[in-house]
Amino acid sequence: MPLPDHELDFKSPPGFEESWLKENQLLEFRCEFQPTGQRVQARLRARLAVAWRDAYRVLLLGEIPPKFELITVENLDFVVALDGKRVFDVVEARPEQNGHSLVVPVRFGGSLRISNIVYCMNKSVERMTDLRSGQTPA
């Protein structure tokens, strides 16, 4: 499906959740964008490669606790619907990280930029760290 000819701007933060596809290695990140009062909806599903980093010491900062770390976004699926009908999709695309955004090449040339999504992905990874550490996720 062709890329929409304009930028979609979702002002509200996306709702997201995560679950393990491969315990402690591959995390599925699911995210939904649906601005209030809009007819457009977008969904993202990404496979995140993560690794467990043991605690380590940093001069002047002390000990950094163990945690999961986001290594890379393996691939993702992204779909945009207008009034419940699919108008655009990307399946198993391999994105590049550009700051806090992901840039995805699309079939018909050009690229799709999903702005400020890396922050949400890192929050998912943090929640999985909290769960593994026995803490209640924020």
Secondary structure as the mmCIF struct_conf table of DSSP 4:
data_model
#
loop_
_struct_conf.conf_type_id
_struct_conf.id
_struct_conf.beg_label_comp_id
_struct_conf.beg_label_asym_id
_struct_conf.beg_label_seq_id
_struct_conf.end_label_comp_id
_struct_conf.end_label_asym_id
_struct_conf.end_label_seq_id
HELX_LH_PP_P HELX_LH_PP_P1 PRO A 2 PRO A 4
BEND BEND1 ASP A 5 HIS A 6
BEND BEND2 SER A 12 SER A 12
HELX_LH_PP_P HELX_LH_PP_P2 PRO A 13 PRO A 14
STRN STRN1 GLY A 15 LYS A 22
TURN_TY1_P TURN_TY1_P1 GLU A 23 GLN A 25
STRN STRN2 LEU A 26 PHE A 33
TURN_TY1_P TURN_TY1_P2 THR A 36 GLY A 37
BEND BEND3 ARG A 39 ARG A 39
STRN STRN3 VAL A 40 ARG A 53
STRN STRN4 TYR A 56 VAL A 58
TURN_TY1_P TURN_TY1_P3 LEU A 59 LEU A 61
STRN STRN5 GLY A 62 ILE A 64
HELX_LH_PP_P HELX_LH_PP_P3 PRO A 65 PRO A 66
STRN STRN6 LYS A 67 LEU A 82
TURN_TY1_P TURN_TY1_P4 ASP A 83 GLY A 84
STRN STRN7 LYS A 85 ALA A 93
STRN STRN8 GLU A 96 ASN A 98
TURN_TY1_P TURN_TY1_P5 GLY A 99 HIS A 100
STRN STRN9 SER A 101 PRO A 105
TURN_TY1_P TURN_TY1_P6 ARG A 107 PHE A 108
BEND BEND4 GLY A 109 GLY A 110
STRN STRN10 SER A 111 ILE A 114
TURN_TY1_P TURN_TY1_P7 SER A 115 ASN A 116
HELX_RH_AL_P HELX_RH_AL_P1 VAL A 118 ARG A 132
TURN_TY1_P TURN_TY1_P8 SER A 133 GLY A 134
HELX_LH_PP_P HELX_LH_PP_P4 GLN A 135 PRO A 137
#
